[in-house]
Amino acid sequence: MYGNCDEFLYLGGNEQSTHKHVTELLGKSTIDTNTYGKSTGNSGNYSTNYQQTGRELLTADEVRMLDNDKAILLIRGEKPVIDLKYDIMKHPNVKYTADGEEKMYNHGIVDSAVGTISLLDLDEIDKIIGTKEIEEIKDTTYELLTEEDIENYFLMEEYEDEKEHKKE
């Protein structure tokens, strides 16, 4: 489940098995109880009984009824903590998110160039080939490939060549 985790943060839930699990993680506490007895009559009697009993820190039902603004934090080697949840809408950097003032981030969409590569200075090319060809070069886009992309490209070329030879 989460055997390598040194921290466990319970933010709430509505599943009975989770409530029981949190109760087990919290453990038990020792409670001192005193009971008093008194009898009346000709020879009145009075007794006090001291007892220690164990009780869960929170029962499954108490875990279920935990306030929505509270969380339970368990850290290995430390006593459990019940603390207030942090309202992320009050974080100073929320303005940089879609919940704040920024646009929603779209993963995988490239909307700006990361860098440019110039093989030859365009003025030098103009002297060699002429202005019309330079305009064509300016309109050309290039894509940088990884070694893996290049290898896959050549493998695909070989595959296409084999298919052509089989047709003949």
Residue pairs with C-beta under 8 A, 6 or more apart in sequence:
2 8
6 75
6 76
7 73
7 74
7 75
7 76
8 25
8 73
8 74
9 71
9 72
9 73
9 74
10 18
10 22
10 63
10 71
10 72
10 73
10 74
11 71
11 85
12 66
12 68
12 71
13 19
14 64
16 60
16 64
19 60
19 61
19 63
19 64
20 60
22 58
22 60
22 63
22 72
23 56
23 57
23 58
23 59
23 60
23 63
25 74
25 80
26 56
26 57
26 58
26 72
26 74
26 80
27 56
27 57
27 80
28 54
28 55
28 56
28 57
29 54
29 55
29 56
29 57
30 52
30 53
30 54
31 52
31 53
31 54
31 55
32 50
32 51
32 52
33 50
33 51
33 52
33 53
34 48
34 49
34 50
34 51
35 48
35 49
35 51
36 46
36 47
36 48
36 49
37 45
37 46
37 47
37 48
37 49
38 44
38 45
38 46
38 47
39 45
39 46
57 80
58 66
58 72
63 72
66 72
66 82
69 84
69 85
70 82
70 83
70 84
70 85
71 82
71 83
71 84
71 85
72 80
72 81
72 82
73 80
73 81
73 82
73 83
74 80
74 81
75 81
88 94
89 99
94 100
95 101
95 102
96 102
98 104
98 105
117 142
117 144
122 134
122 137
122 138
125 133
125 134
125 137
126 134
145 153
